[in-house]
Amino acid sequence: MAEIIIELTSEITCPKCAHKSVEQMPTDACQYFYDCKSCGEVLKPLAGDCCVYCSYGTVPCPPIQEGKACC
């Protein structure tokens, strides 16, 4: 069985100002809110997504990468 390699960083793009920021994802909890470092917009997951990384990041959160349900 192949080992699953979990990516722990994701680049979040703010939908309001398009600012990009590389962030470390938590492995023990979902991140439901994220404050944009440029414009201050508070990001929340889109409908059907479990966290801000799944909605605005380049890489989904660790539980989703593992094929599990999110927090």
Backbone torsions as a table, in degrees:
resi	resn	phi	psi	omega
1	MET	NA	133.1	-178.8
2	ALA	-74.8	140.4	178.0
3	GLU	-75.4	135.7	177.3
4	ILE	-85.7	124.0	177.1
5	ILE	-98.0	120.0	-177.0
6	ILE	-95.0	125.0	175.3
7	GLU	-81.3	128.5	-176.6
8	LEU	-105.3	-2.2	175.5
9	THR	-117.6	148.3	179.5
10	SER	-145.8	144.0	177.5
11	GLU	-96.0	113.9	179.8
12	ILE	-89.4	134.6	176.1
13	THR	-114.1	122.6	179.1
14	CYS	-71.1	127.2	179.5
15	PRO	-72.2	-16.2	-178.8
16	LYS	-85.5	-47.1	-174.2
17	CYS	-118.3	-3.9	179.0
18	ALA	69.6	12.2	175.6
19	HIS	-64.6	139.2	178.9
20	LYS	-113.8	140.0	179.6
21	SER	-145.6	129.5	176.9
22	VAL	-84.0	125.9	-176.0
23	GLU	-127.7	151.5	174.3
24	GLN	-85.3	126.5	-179.3
25	MET	-86.0	140.6	175.1
26	PRO	-70.5	148.4	179.0
27	THR	-103.0	-11.2	-175.2
28	ASP	-112.1	2.7	-179.2
29	ALA	-163.0	157.5	174.8
30	CYS	-85.3	148.5	176.6
31	GLN	-104.2	106.5	-175.2
32	TYR	-85.8	-28.8	179.8
33	PHE	-121.4	149.3	175.6
34	TYR	-147.6	128.2	178.1
35	ASP	-93.2	119.9	178.0
36	CYS	-61.4	131.4	-178.4
37	LYS	-75.6	-10.6	-180.0
38	SER	-99.5	-55.8	-174.2
39	CYS	-105.6	-9.7	178.4
40	GLY	84.2	0.5	178.5
41	GLU	-58.4	136.0	176.6
42	VAL	-92.5	112.9	-179.4
43	LEU	-87.7	141.2	175.0
44	LYS	-128.6	155.8	-179.5
45	PRO	-60.3	146.6	173.8
46	LEU	-72.9	160.4	178.9
47	ALA	-54.3	130.0	179.5
48	GLY	91.8	-11.8	177.8
49	ASP	-100.6	151.8	-175.9
50	CYS	-91.8	-21.9	-175.9
51	CYS	-156.3	172.6	-178.3
52	VAL	-66.4	-28.3	178.8
53	TYR	-69.2	-37.0	178.0
54	CYS	-69.9	-27.9	-179.2
55	SER	-88.8	-42.4	-169.9
56	TYR	-121.6	-2.5	-176.6
57	GLY	-95.5	165.1	177.1
58	THR	-82.1	-17.3	-179.7
59	VAL	-132.4	132.7	176.8
60	PRO	-69.1	165.0	-177.2
61	CYS	-62.9	157.9	-177.4
62	PRO	-52.7	-44.9	179.3
63	PRO	-60.5	-38.8	178.8
64	ILE	-67.8	-39.4	176.8
65	GLN	-60.0	-34.0	-179.9
66	GLU	-80.9	-4.7	-179.2
67	GLY	82.6	16.5	179.2
68	LYS	-99.7	167.9	171.5
69	ALA	-72.3	150.2	179.0
70	CYS	-76.5	168.9	-176.3
71	CYS	-48.3	NA	NA
